[in-house]
Amino acid sequence: MNRSSTPKPAAAKPVHVPDPAVLQAANRPMDAAAVSRAFKGGGKRIEQRVVQALSTLVRYGWISALPGGTYAARRAA
């Protein structure tokens, strides 16, 4: 079998996962749009992925979801 004729899989796109440090550095609650703008090449284009990642970080307890669709970093005890 000729392996050179096997199609190669497409390269995976980089995933923008918001780091809780973005929220800690801001020192204020931020919405998903503000967090997505903090990334190079961010903004509306990645906002939906940022929303998904923020909800994951809330489930893991790394950040807190606040009323009004904002998120804040958890304070160390």
mmCIF file of the N, C-alpha and C atoms, coordinates in Angstrom:
data_MODEL
# 
_entry.id   MODEL 
# 
loop_
_atom_site.group_PDB 
_atom_site.id 
_atom_site.type_symbol 
_atom_site.label_atom_id 
_atom_site.label_alt_id 
_atom_site.label_comp_id 
_atom_site.label_asym_id 
_atom_site.label_entity_id 
_atom_site.label_seq_id 
_atom_site.pdbx_PDB_ins_code 
_atom_site.Cartn_x 
_atom_site.Cartn_y 
_atom_site.Cartn_z 
_atom_site.occupancy 
_atom_site.B_iso_or_equiv 
_atom_site.pdbx_formal_charge 
_atom_site.auth_seq_id 
_atom_site.auth_comp_id 
_atom_site.auth_asym_id 
_atom_site.auth_atom_id 
_atom_site.pdbx_PDB_model_num 
ATOM 1   N N  . MET A 1 1  ? 0.834   -1.176 0.000  1.00 0.00 ? 1  MET A N  1 
ATOM 2   C CA . MET A 1 1  ? 0.000   0.000  0.000  1.00 0.00 ? 1  MET A CA 1 
ATOM 3   C C  . MET A 1 1  ? 0.880   1.240  0.000  1.00 0.00 ? 1  MET A C  1 
ATOM 4   N N  . ASN A 1 2  ? 0.555   2.167  -0.862 1.00 0.00 ? 2  ASN A N  1 
ATOM 5   C CA . ASN A 1 2  ? 1.309   3.400  -0.990 1.00 0.00 ? 2  ASN A CA 1 
ATOM 6   C C  . ASN A 1 2  ? 0.795   4.421  0.028  1.00 0.00 ? 2  ASN A C  1 
ATOM 7   N N  . ARG A 1 3  ? 1.590   4.749  1.004  1.00 0.00 ? 3  ARG A N  1 
ATOM 8   C CA . ARG A 1 3  ? 1.157   5.668  2.065  1.00 0.00 ? 3  ARG A CA 1 
ATOM 9   C C  . ARG A 1 3  ? 1.096   7.118  1.595  1.00 0.00 ? 3  ARG A C  1 
ATOM 10  N N  . SER A 1 4  ? 1.806   7.439  0.530  1.00 0.00 ? 4  SER A N  1 
ATOM 11  C CA . SER A 1 4  ? 1.803   8.837  0.071  1.00 0.00 ? 4  SER A CA 1 
ATOM 12  C C  . SER A 1 4  ? 0.459   9.238  -0.509 1.00 0.00 ? 4  SER A C  1 
ATOM 13  N N  . SER A 1 5  ? -0.372  8.264  -0.898 1.00 0.00 ? 5  SER A N  1 
ATOM 14  C CA . SER A 1 5  ? -1.680  8.595  -1.449 1.00 0.00 ? 5  SER A CA 1 
ATOM 15  C C  . SER A 1 5  ? -2.751  8.736  -0.367 1.00 0.00 ? 5  SER A C  1 
ATOM 16  N N  . THR A 1 6  ? -2.412  8.416  0.873  1.00 0.00 ? 6  THR A N  1 
ATOM 17  C CA . THR A 1 6  ? -3.369  8.542  1.977  1.00 0.00 ? 6  THR A CA 1 
ATOM 18  C C  . THR A 1 6  ? -3.539  10.017 2.309  1.00 0.00 ? 6  THR A C  1 
ATOM 19  N N  . PRO A 1 7  ? -4.776  10.514 2.321  1.00 0.00 ? 7  PRO A N  1 
ATOM 20  C CA . PRO A 1 7  ? -4.964  11.931 2.641  1.00 0.00 ? 7  PRO A CA 1 
ATOM 21  C C  . PRO A 1 7  ? -4.595  12.222 4.090  1.00 0.00 ? 7  PRO A C  1 
ATOM 22  N N  . LYS A 1 8  ? -3.987  13.371 4.297  1.00 0.00 ? 8  LYS A N  1 
ATOM 23  C CA . LYS A 1 8  ? -3.587  13.775 5.642  1.00 0.00 ? 8  LYS A CA 1 
ATOM 24  C C  . LYS A 1 8  ? -4.745  14.518 6.308  1.00 0.00 ? 8  LYS A C  1 
ATOM 25  N N  . PRO A 1 9  ? -4.907  14.329 7.597  1.00 0.00 ? 9  PRO A N  1 
ATOM 26  C CA . PRO A 1 9  ? -5.977  15.052 8.289  1.00 0.00 ? 9  PRO A CA 1 
ATOM 27  C C  . PRO A 1 9  ? -5.657  16.546 8.343  1.00 0.00 ? 9  PRO A C  1 
ATOM 28  N N  . ALA A 1 10 ? -6.692  17.345 8.391  1.00 0.00 ? 10 ALA A N  1 
ATOM 29  C CA . ALA A 1 10 ? -6.500  18.795 8.481  1.00 0.00 ? 10 ALA A CA 1 
ATOM 30  C C  . ALA A 1 10 ? -5.905  19.139 9.836  1.00 0.00 ? 10 ALA A C  1 
ATOM 31  N N  . ALA A 1 11 ? -5.085  20.158 9.845  1.00 0.00 ? 11 ALA A N  1 
ATOM 32  C CA . ALA A 1 11 ? -4.479  20.602 11.095 1.00 0.00 ? 11 ALA A CA 1 
ATOM 33  C C  . ALA A 1 11 ? -5.558  21.176 12.004 1.00 0.00 ? 11 ALA A C  1 
ATOM 34  N N  . ALA A 1 12 ? -5.437  20.895 13.275 1.00 0.00 ? 12 ALA A N  1 
ATOM 35  C CA . ALA A 1 12 ? -6.418  21.403 14.237 1.00 0.00 ? 12 ALA A CA 1 
ATOM 36  C C  . ALA A 1 12 ? -6.227  22.902 14.429 1.00 0.00 ? 12 ALA A C  1 
ATOM 37  N N  . LYS A 1 13 ? -7.333  23.624 14.531 1.00 0.00 ? 13 LYS A N  1 
ATOM 38  C CA . LYS A 1 13 ? -7.256  25.049 14.786 1.00 0.00 ? 13 LYS A CA 1 
ATOM 39  C C  . LYS A 1 13 ? -6.915  25.269 16.256 1.00 0.00 ? 13 LYS A C  1 
ATOM 40  N N  . PRO A 1 14 ? -6.130  26.283 16.552 1.00 0.00 ? 14 PRO A N  1 
ATOM 41  C CA . PRO A 1 14 ? -5.821  26.538 17.954 1.00 0.00 ? 14 PRO A CA 1 
ATOM 42  C C  . PRO A 1 14 ? -7.088  26.930 18.712 1.00 0.00 ? 14 PRO A C  1 
ATOM 43  N N  . VAL A 1 15 ? -7.215  26.428 19.913 1.00 0.00 ? 15 VAL A N  1 
ATOM 44  C CA . VAL A 1 15 ? -8.379  26.726 20.740 1.00 0.00 ? 15 VAL A CA 1 
ATOM 45  C C  . VAL A 1 15 ? -8.006  27.830 21.717 1.00 0.00 ? 15 VAL A C  1 
ATOM 46  N N  . HIS A 1 16 ? -8.823  28.860 21.772 1.00 0.00 ? 16 HIS A N  1 
ATOM 47  C CA . HIS A 1 16 ? -8.590  29.958 22.702 1.00 0.00 ? 16 HIS A CA 1 
ATOM 48  C C  . HIS A 1 16 ? -9.306  29.626 24.002 1.00 0.00 ? 16 HIS A C  1 
ATOM 49  N N  . VAL A 1 17 ? -8.544  29.203 24.973 1.00 0.00 ? 17 VAL A N  1 
ATOM 50  C CA . VAL A 1 17 ? -9.123  28.899 26.275 1.00 0.00 ? 17 VAL A CA 1 
ATOM 51  C C  . VAL A 1 17 ? -8.773  30.043 27.207 1.00 0.00 ? 17 VAL A C  1 
ATOM 52  N N  . PRO A 1 18 ? -9.777  30.720 27.717 1.00 0.00 ? 18 PRO A N  1 
ATOM 53  C CA . PRO A 1 18 ? -9.470  31.835 28.597 1.00 0.00 ? 18 PRO A CA 1 
ATOM 54  C C  . PRO A 1 18 ? -8.778  31.364 29.862 1.00 0.00 ? 18 PRO A C  1 
ATOM 55  N N  . ASP A 1 19 ? -7.688  31.954 30.143 1.00 0.00 ? 19 ASP A N  1 
ATOM 56  C CA . ASP A 1 19 ? -6.939  31.650 31.341 1.00 0.00 ? 19 ASP A CA 1 
ATOM 57  C C  . ASP A 1 19 ? -7.537  32.466 32.481 1.00 0.00 ? 19 ASP A C  1 
ATOM 58  N N  . PRO A 1 20 ? -7.723  31.874 33.655 1.00 0.00 ? 20 PRO A N  1 
ATOM 59  C CA . PRO A 1 20 ? -8.232  32.672 34.768 1.00 0.00 ? 20 PRO A CA 1 
ATOM 60  C C  . PRO A 1 20 ? -7.354  33.887 35.061 1.00 0.00 ? 20 PRO A C  1 
ATOM 61  N N  . ALA A 1 21 ? -6.088  33.856 34.598 1.00 0.00 ? 21 ALA A N  1 
ATOM 62  C CA . ALA A 1 21 ? -5.202  34.991 34.823 1.00 0.00 ? 21 ALA A CA 1 
ATOM 63  C C  . ALA A 1 21 ? -5.695  36.242 34.108 1.00 0.00 ? 21 ALA A C  1 
ATOM 64  N N  . VAL A 1 22 ? -6.429  36.092 33.005 1.00 0.00 ? 22 VAL A N  1 
ATOM 65  C CA . VAL A 1 22 ? -6.998  37.249 32.304 1.00 0.00 ? 22 VAL A CA 1 
ATOM 66  C C  . VAL A 1 22 ? -7.957  37.976 33.237 1.00 0.00 ? 22 VAL A C  1 
ATOM 67  N N  . LEU A 1 23 ? -8.782  37.215 33.939 1.00 0.00 ? 23 LEU A N  1 
ATOM 68  C CA . LEU A 1 23 ? -9.731  37.818 34.873 1.00 0.00 ? 23 LEU A CA 1 
ATOM 69  C C  . LEU A 1 23 ? -9.028  38.360 36.110 1.00 0.00 ? 23 LEU A C  1 
ATOM 70  N N  . GLN A 1 24 ? -7.982  37.680 36.572 1.00 0.00 ? 24 GLN A N  1 
ATOM 71  C CA . GLN A 1 24 ? -7.241  38.162 37.732 1.00 0.00 ? 24 GLN A CA 1 
ATOM 72  C C  . GLN A 1 24 ? -6.510  39.458 37.416 1.00 0.00 ? 24 GLN A C  1 
ATOM 73  N N  . ALA A 1 25 ? -5.928  39.556 36.233 1.00 0.00 ? 25 ALA A N  1 
ATOM 74  C CA . ALA A 1 25 ? -5.199  40.755 35.852 1.00 0.00 ? 25 ALA A CA 1 
ATOM 75  C C  . ALA A 1 25 ? -6.135  41.946 35.699 1.00 0.00 ? 25 ALA A C  1 
ATOM 76  N N  . ALA A 1 26 ? -7.353  41.688 35.233 1.00 0.00 ? 26 ALA A N  1 
ATOM 77  C CA . ALA A 1 26 ? -8.312  42.769 35.057 1.00 0.00 ? 26 ALA A CA 1 
ATOM 78  C C  . ALA A 1 26 ? -8.779  43.312 36.400 1.00 0.00 ? 26 ALA A C  1 
ATOM 79  N N  . ASN A 1 27 ? -8.778  42.455 37.416 1.00 0.00 ? 27 ASN A N  1 
ATOM 80  C CA . ASN A 1 27 ? -9.173  42.847 38.758 1.00 0.00 ? 27 ASN A CA 1 
ATOM 81  C C  . ASN A 1 27 ? -10.598 43.400 38.813 1.00 0.00 ? 27 ASN A C  1 
ATOM 82  N N  . ARG A 1 28 ? -11.435 42.937 37.878 1.00 0.00 ? 28 ARG A N  1 
ATOM 83  C CA . ARG A 1 28 ? -12.847 43.330 37.841 1.00 0.00 ? 28 ARG A CA 1 
ATOM 84  C C  . ARG A 1 28 ? -13.603 42.253 37.086 1.00 0.00 ? 28 ARG A C  1 
ATOM 85  N N  . PRO A 1 29 ? -14.906 42.143 37.325 1.00 0.00 ? 29 PRO A N  1 
ATOM 86  C CA . PRO A 1 29 ? -15.688 41.184 36.541 1.00 0.00 ? 29 PRO A CA 1 
ATOM 87  C C  . PRO A 1 29 ? -15.700 41.567 35.056 1.00 0.00 ? 29 PRO A C  1 
ATOM 88  N N  . MET A 1 30 ? -15.676 40.557 34.190 1.00 0.00 ? 30 MET A N  1 
ATOM 89  C CA . MET A 1 30 ? -15.679 40.792 32.747 1.00 0.00 ? 30 MET A CA 1 
ATOM 90  C C  . MET A 1 30 ? -16.711 39.898 32.098 1.00 0.00 ? 30 MET A C  1 
ATOM 91  N N  . ASP A 1 31 ? -17.307 40.359 31.002 1.00 0.00 ? 31 ASP A N  1 
ATOM 92  C CA . ASP A 1 31 ? -18.208 39.503 30.240 1.00 0.00 ? 31 ASP A CA 1 
ATOM 93  C C  . ASP A 1 31 ? -17.399 38.752 29.187 1.00 0.00 ? 31 ASP A C  1 
ATOM 94  N N  . ALA A 1 32 ? -18.052 37.836 28.504 1.00 0.00 ? 32 ALA A N  1 
ATOM 95  C CA . ALA A 1 32 ? -17.355 36.996 27.523 1.00 0.00 ? 32 ALA A CA 1 
ATOM 96  C C  . ALA A 1 32 ? -16.753 37.815 26.385 1.00 0.00 ? 32 ALA A C  1 
ATOM 97  N N  . ALA A 1 33 ? -17.435 38.880 25.975 1.00 0.00 ? 33 ALA A N  1 
ATOM 98  C CA . ALA A 1 33 ? -16.915 39.722 24.886 1.00 0.00 ? 33 ALA A CA 1 
ATOM 99  C C  . ALA A 1 33 ? -15.602 40.387 25.300 1.00 0.00 ? 33 ALA A C  1 
ATOM 100 N N  . ALA A 1 34 ? -15.527 40.865 26.532 1.00 0.00 ? 34 ALA A N  1 
ATOM 101 C CA . ALA A 1 34 ? -14.299 41.511 27.013 1.00 0.00 ? 34 ALA A CA 1 
ATOM 102 C C  . ALA A 1 34 ? -13.165 40.498 27.136 1.00 0.00 ? 34 ALA A C  1 
ATOM 103 N N  . VAL A 1 35 ? -13.478 39.294 27.587 1.00 0.00 ? 35 VAL A N  1 
ATOM 104 C CA . VAL A 1 35 ? -12.445 38.257 27.695 1.00 0.00 ? 35 VAL A CA 1 
ATOM 105 C C  . VAL A 1 35 ? -11.947 37.873 26.309 1.00 0.00 ? 35 VAL A C  1 
ATOM 106 N N  . SER A 1 36 ? -12.838 37.738 25.345 1.00 0.00 ? 36 SER A N  1 
ATOM 107 C CA . SER A 1 36 ? -12.409 37.343 23.996 1.00 0.00 ? 36 SER A CA 1 
ATOM 108 C C  . SER A 1 36 ? -11.562 38.431 23.340 1.00 0.00 ? 36 SER A C  1 
ATOM 109 N N  . ARG A 1 37 ? -11.821 39.690 23.653 1.00 0.00 ? 37 ARG A N  1 
ATOM 110 C CA . ARG A 1 37 ? -11.002 40.784 23.107 1.00 0.00 ? 37 ARG A CA 1 
ATOM 111 C C  . ARG A 1 37 ? -9.605  40.807 23.720 1.00 0.00 ? 37 ARG A C  1 
ATOM 112 N N  . ALA A 1 38 ? -9.420  40.149 24.861 1.00 0.00 ? 38 ALA A N  1 
ATOM 113 C CA . ALA A 1 38 ? -8.110  40.126 25.521 1.00 0.00 ? 38 ALA A CA 1 
ATOM 114 C C  . ALA A 1 38 ? -7.111  39.237 24.784 1.00 0.00 ? 38 ALA A C  1 
ATOM 115 N N  . PHE A 1 39 ? -7.583  38.397 23.871 1.00 0.00 ? 39 PHE A N  1 
ATOM 116 C CA . PHE A 1 39 ? -6.713  37.501 23.120 1.00 0.00 ? 39 PHE A CA 1 
ATOM 117 C C  . PHE A 1 39 ? -6.307  38.119 21.793 1.00 0.00 ? 39 PHE A C  1 
ATOM 118 N N  . LYS A 1 40 ? -5.083  37.844 21.382 1.00 0.00 ? 40 LYS A N  1 
ATOM 119 C CA . LYS A 1 40 ? -4.616  38.283 20.075 1.00 0.00 ? 40 LYS A CA 1 
ATOM 120 C C  . LYS A 1 40 ? -5.483  37.619 19.017 1.00 0.00 ? 40 LYS A C  1 
ATOM 121 N N  . GLY A 1 41 ? -6.053  38.396 18.129 1.00 0.00 ? 41 GLY A N  1 
ATOM 122 C CA . GLY A 1 41 ? -6.935  37.855 17.104 1.00 0.00 ? 41 GLY A CA 1 
ATOM 123 C C  . GLY A 1 41 ? -8.303  37.497 17.650 1.00 0.00 ? 41 GLY A C  1 
ATOM 124 N N  . GLY A 1 42 ? -8.632  38.005 18.819 1.00 0.00 ? 42 GLY A N  1 
ATOM 125 C CA . GLY A 1 42 ? -9.902  37.679 19.457 1.00 0.00 ? 42 GLY A CA 1 
ATOM 126 C C  . GLY A 1 42 ? -11.023 38.589 18.984 1.00 0.00 ? 42 GLY A C  1 
ATOM 127 N N  . GLY A 1 43 ? -12.062 38.637 19.756 1.00 0.00 ? 43 GLY A N  1 
ATOM 128 C CA . GLY A 1 43 ? -13.231 39.442 19.419 1.00 0.00 ? 43 GLY A CA 1 
ATOM 129 C C  . GLY A 1 43 ? -14.419 38.568 19.122 1.00 0.00 ? 43 GLY A C  1 
ATOM 130 N N  . LYS A 1 44 ? -15.314 39.061 18.294 1.00 0.00 ? 44 LYS A N  1 
ATOM 131 C CA . LYS A 1 44 ? -16.555 38.344 17.963 1.00 0.00 ? 44 LYS A CA 1 
ATOM 132 C C  . LYS A 1 44 ? -16.292 36.974 17.344 1.00 0.00 ? 44 LYS A C  1 
ATOM 133 N N  . ARG A 1 45 ? -15.177 36.858 16.646 1.00 0.00 ? 45 ARG A N  1 
ATOM 134 C CA . ARG A 1 45 ? -14.861 35.611 15.937 1.00 0.00 ? 45 ARG A CA 1 
ATOM 135 C C  . ARG A 1 45 ? -14.711 34.432 16.891 1.00 0.00 ? 45 ARG A C  1 
ATOM 136 N N  . ILE A 1 46 ? -14.201 34.654 18.090 1.00 0.00 ? 46 ILE A N  1 
ATOM 137 C CA . ILE A 1 46 ? -13.969 33.557 19.029 1.00 0.00 ? 46 ILE A CA 1 
ATOM 138 C C  . ILE A 1 46 ? -14.884 33.618 20.251 1.00 0.00 ? 46 ILE A C  1 
ATOM 139 N N  . GLU A 1 47 ? -15.792 34.567 20.274 1.00 0.00 ? 47 GLU A N  1 
ATOM 140 C CA . GLU A 1 47 ? -16.603 34.783 21.474 1.00 0.00 ? 47 GLU A CA 1 
ATOM 141 C C  . GLU A 1 47 ? -17.392 33.541 21.888 1.00 0.00 ? 47 GLU A C  1 
ATOM 142 N N  . GLN A 1 48 ? -17.971 32.813 20.952 1.00 0.00 ? 48 GLN A N  1 
ATOM 143 C CA . GLN A 1 48 ? -18.757 31.629 21.304 1.00 0.00 ? 48 GLN A CA 1 
ATOM 144 C C  . GLN A 1 48 ? -17.894 30.566 21.966 1.00 0.00 ? 48 GLN A C  1 
ATOM 145 N N  . ARG A 1 49 ? -16.673 30.381 21.477 1.00 0.00 ? 49 ARG A N  1 
ATOM 146 C CA . ARG A 1 49 ? -15.771 29.405 22.104 1.00 0.00 ? 49 ARG A CA 1 
ATOM 147 C C  . ARG A 1 49 ? -15.350 29.865 23.489 1.00 0.00 ? 49 ARG A C  1 
ATOM 148 N N  . VAL A 1 50 ? -15.189 31.182 23.659 1.00 0.00 ? 50 VAL A N  1 
ATOM 149 C CA . VAL A 1 50 ? -14.831 31.721 24.971 1.00 0.00 ? 50 VAL A CA 1 
ATOM 150 C C  . VAL A 1 50 ? -15.966 31.493 25.961 1.00 0.00 ? 50 VAL A C  1 
ATOM 151 N N  . VAL A 1 51 ? -17.212 31.675 25.527 1.00 0.00 ? 51 VAL A N  1 
ATOM 152 C CA . VAL A 1 51 ? -18.371 31.421 26.392 1.00 0.00 ? 51 VAL A CA 1 
ATOM 153 C C  . VAL A 1 51 ? -18.359 29.969 26.865 1.00 0.00 ? 51 VAL A C  1 
ATOM 154 N N  . GLN A 1 52 ? -18.112 29.046 25.965 1.00 0.00 ? 52 GLN A N  1 
ATOM 155 C CA . GLN A 1 52 ? -18.069 27.627 26.324 1.00 0.00 ? 52 GLN A CA 1 
ATOM 156 C C  . GLN A 1 52 ? -16.938 27.345 27.319 1.00 0.00 ? 52 GLN A C  1 
ATOM 157 N N  . ALA A 1 53 ? -15.785 27.931 27.076 1.00 0.00 ? 53 ALA A N  1 
ATOM 158 C CA . ALA A 1 53 ? -14.651 27.706 27.968 1.00 0.00 ? 53 ALA A CA 1 
ATOM 159 C C  . ALA A 1 53 ? -14.891 28.337 29.343 1.00 0.00 ? 53 ALA A C  1 
ATOM 160 N N  . LEU A 1 54 ? -15.518 29.505 29.372 1.00 0.00 ? 54 LEU A N  1 
ATOM 161 C CA . LEU A 1 54 ? -15.813 30.146 30.658 1.00 0.00 ? 54 LEU A CA 1 
ATOM 162 C C  . LEU A 1 54 ? -16.775 29.295 31.480 1.00 0.00 ? 54 LEU A C  1 
ATOM 163 N N  . SER A 1 55 ? -17.768 28.719 30.839 1.00 0.00 ? 55 SER A N  1 
ATOM 164 C CA . SER A 1 55 ? -18.698 27.866 31.589 1.00 0.00 ? 55 SER A CA 1 
ATOM 165 C C  . SER A 1 55 ? -17.985 26.626 32.123 1.00 0.00 ? 55 SER A C  1 
ATOM 166 N N  . THR A 1 56 ? -17.010 26.111 31.389 1.00 0.00 ? 56 THR A N  1 
ATOM 167 C CA . THR A 1 56 ? -16.218 24.987 31.876 1.00 0.00 ? 56 THR A CA 1 
ATOM 168 C C  . THR A 1 56 ? -15.391 25.395 33.090 1.00 0.00 ? 56 THR A C  1 
ATOM 169 N N  . LEU A 1 57 ? -14.786 26.567 33.035 1.00 0.00 ? 57 LEU A N  1 
ATOM 170 C CA . LEU A 1 57 ? -13.990 27.042 34.164 1.00 0.00 ? 57 LEU A CA 1 
ATOM 171 C C  . LEU A 1 57 ? -14.855 27.271 35.400 1.00 0.00 ? 57 LEU A C  1 
ATOM 172 N N  . VAL A 1 58 ? -16.100 27.692 35.204 1.00 0.00 ? 58 VAL A N  1 
ATOM 173 C CA . VAL A 1 58 ? -17.033 27.852 36.326 1.00 0.00 ? 58 VAL A CA 1 
ATOM 174 C C  . VAL A 1 58 ? -17.321 26.486 36.943 1.00 0.00 ? 58 VAL A C  1 
ATOM 175 N N  . ARG A 1 59 ? -17.577 25.480 36.104 1.00 0.00 ? 59 ARG A N  1 
ATOM 176 C CA . ARG A 1 59 ? -17.860 24.133 36.616 1.00 0.00 ? 59 ARG A CA 1 
ATOM 177 C C  . ARG A 1 59 ? -16.694 23.572 37.408 1.00 0.00 ? 59 ARG A C  1 
ATOM 178 N N  . TYR A 1 60 ? -15.465 23.862 36.976 1.00 0.00 ? 60 TYR A N  1 
ATOM 179 C CA . TYR A 1 60 ? -14.287 23.378 37.700 1.00 0.00 ? 60 TYR A CA 1 
ATOM 180 C C  . TYR A 1 60 ? -13.986 24.212 38.943 1.00 0.00 ? 60 TYR A C  1 
ATOM 181 N N  . GLY A 1 61 ? -14.666 25.339 39.101 1.00 0.00 ? 61 GLY A N  1 
ATOM 182 C CA . GLY A 1 61 ? -14.470 26.172 40.277 1.00 0.00 ? 61 GLY A CA 1 
ATOM 183 C C  . GLY A 1 61 ? -13.298 27.125 40.188 1.00 0.00 ? 61 GLY A C  1 
ATOM 184 N N  . TRP A 1 62 ? -12.770 27.349 38.991 1.00 0.00 ? 62 TRP A N  1 
ATOM 185 C CA . TRP A 1 62 ? -11.630 28.241 38.823 1.00 0.00 ? 62 TRP A CA 1 
ATOM 186 C C  . TRP A 1 62 ? -12.053 29.701 38.762 1.00 0.00 ? 62 TRP A C  1 
ATOM 187 N N  . ILE A 1 63 ? -13.270 29.960 38.279 1.00 0.00 ? 63 ILE A N  1 
ATOM 188 C CA . ILE A 1 63 ? -13.806 31.313 38.226 1.00 0.00 ? 63 ILE A CA 1 
ATOM 189 C C  . ILE A 1 63 ? -15.248 31.276 38.719 1.00 0.00 ? 63 ILE A C  1 
ATOM 190 N N  . SER A 1 64 ? -15.821 32.461 38.964 1.00 0.00 ? 64 SER A N  1 
ATOM 191 C CA . SER A 1 64 ? -17.208 32.548 39.427 1.00 0.00 ? 64 SER A CA 1 
ATOM 192 C C  . SER A 1 64 ? -18.056 33.235 38.373 1.00 0.00 ? 64 SER A C  1 
ATOM 193 N N  . ALA A 1 65 ? -19.265 32.715 38.178 1.00 0.00 ? 65 ALA A N  1 
ATOM 194 C CA . ALA A 1 65 ? -20.235 33.368 37.291 1.00 0.00 ? 65 ALA A CA 1 
ATOM 195 C C  . ALA A 1 65 ? -21.048 34.331 38.143 1.00 0.00 ? 65 ALA A C  1 
ATOM 196 N N  . LEU A 1 66 ? -21.179 35.559 37.688 1.00 0.00 ? 66 LEU A N  1 
ATOM 197 C CA . LEU A 1 66 ? -21.915 36.586 38.406 1.00 0.00 ? 66 LEU A CA 1 
ATOM 198 C C  . LEU A 1 66 ? -23.183 36.938 37.642 1.00 0.00 ? 66 LEU A C  1 
ATOM 199 N N  . PRO A 1 67 ? -24.138 37.574 38.317 1.00 0.00 ? 67 PRO A N  1 
ATOM 200 C CA . PRO A 1 67 ? -25.351 38.006 37.604 1.00 0.00 ? 67 PRO A CA 1 
ATOM 201 C C  . PRO A 1 67 ? -24.994 38.975 36.476 1.00 0.00 ? 67 PRO A C  1 
ATOM 202 N N  . GLY A 1 68 ? -25.780 38.958 35.438 1.00 0.00 ? 68 GLY A N  1 
ATOM 203 C CA . GLY A 1 68 ? -25.550 39.864 34.317 1.00 0.00 ? 68 GLY A CA 1 
ATOM 204 C C  . GLY A 1 68 ? -24.586 39.328 33.278 1.00 0.00 ? 68 GLY A C  1 
ATOM 205 N N  . GLY A 1 69 ? -24.254 38.036 33.368 1.00 0.00 ? 69 GLY A N  1 
ATOM 206 C CA . GLY A 1 69 ? -23.383 37.445 32.355 1.00 0.00 ? 69 GLY A CA 1 
ATOM 207 C C  . GLY A 1 69 ? -21.919 37.805 32.491 1.00 0.00 ? 69 GLY A C  1 
ATOM 208 N N  . THR A 1 70 ? -21.487 38.179 33.683 1.00 0.00 ? 70 THR A N  1 
ATOM 209 C CA . THR A 1 70 ? -20.075 38.496 33.896 1.00 0.00 ? 70 THR A CA 1 
ATOM 210 C C  . THR A 1 70 ? -19.412 37.381 34.692 1.00 0.00 ? 70 THR A C  1 
ATOM 211 N N  . TYR A 1 71 ? -18.095 37.360 34.626 1.00 0.00 ? 71 TYR A N  1 
ATOM 212 C CA . TYR A 1 71 ? -17.294 36.340 35.302 1.00 0.00 ? 71 TYR A CA 1 
ATOM 213 C C  . TYR A 1 71 ? -16.195 37.027 36.075 1.00 0.00 ? 71 TYR A C  1 
ATOM 214 N N  . ALA A 1 72 ? -15.798 36.426 37.203 1.00 0.00 ? 72 ALA A N  1 
ATOM 215 C CA . ALA A 1 72 ? -14.750 36.995 38.027 1.00 0.00 ? 72 ALA A CA 1 
ATOM 216 C C  . ALA A 1 72 ? -13.820 35.875 38.491 1.00 0.00 ? 72 ALA A C  1 
ATOM 217 N N  . ALA A 1 73 ? -12.562 36.232 38.691 1.00 0.00 ? 73 ALA A N  1 
ATOM 218 C CA . ALA A 1 73 ? -11.601 35.278 39.202 1.00 0.00 ? 73 ALA A CA 1 
ATOM 219 C C  . ALA A 1 73 ? -11.894 35.022 40.674 1.00 0.00 ? 73 ALA A C  1 
ATOM 220 N N  . ARG A 1 74 ? -11.643 33.815 41.098 1.00 0.00 ? 74 ARG A N  1 
ATOM 221 C CA . ARG A 1 74 ? -11.814 33.492 42.516 1.00 0.00 ? 74 ARG A CA 1 
ATOM 222 C C  . ARG A 1 74 ? -10.644 34.036 43.293 1.00 0.00 ? 74 ARG A C  1 
ATOM 223 N N  . ARG A 1 75 ? -10.932 34.534 44.439 1.00 0.00 ? 75 ARG A N  1 
ATOM 224 C CA . ARG A 1 75 ? -9.880  35.066 45.311 1.00 0.00 ? 75 ARG A CA 1 
ATOM 225 C C  . ARG A 1 75 ? -9.270  33.925 46.126 1.00 0.00 ? 75 ARG A C  1 
ATOM 226 N N  . ALA A 1 76 ? -7.984  34.000 46.337 1.00 0.00 ? 76 ALA A N  1 
ATOM 227 C CA . ALA A 1 76 ? -7.324  33.000 47.161 1.00 0.00 ? 76 ALA A CA 1 
ATOM 228 C C  . ALA A 1 76 ? -7.679  33.250 48.628 1.00 0.00 ? 76 ALA A C  1 
ATOM 229 N N  . ALA A 1 77 ? -7.804  32.169 49.358 1.00 0.00 ? 77 ALA A N  1 
ATOM 230 C CA . ALA A 1 77 ? -8.184  32.295 50.777 1.00 0.00 ? 77 ALA A CA 1 
ATOM 231 C C  . ALA A 1 77 ? -7.021  32.735 51.614 1.00 0.00 ? 77 ALA A C  1 
# 
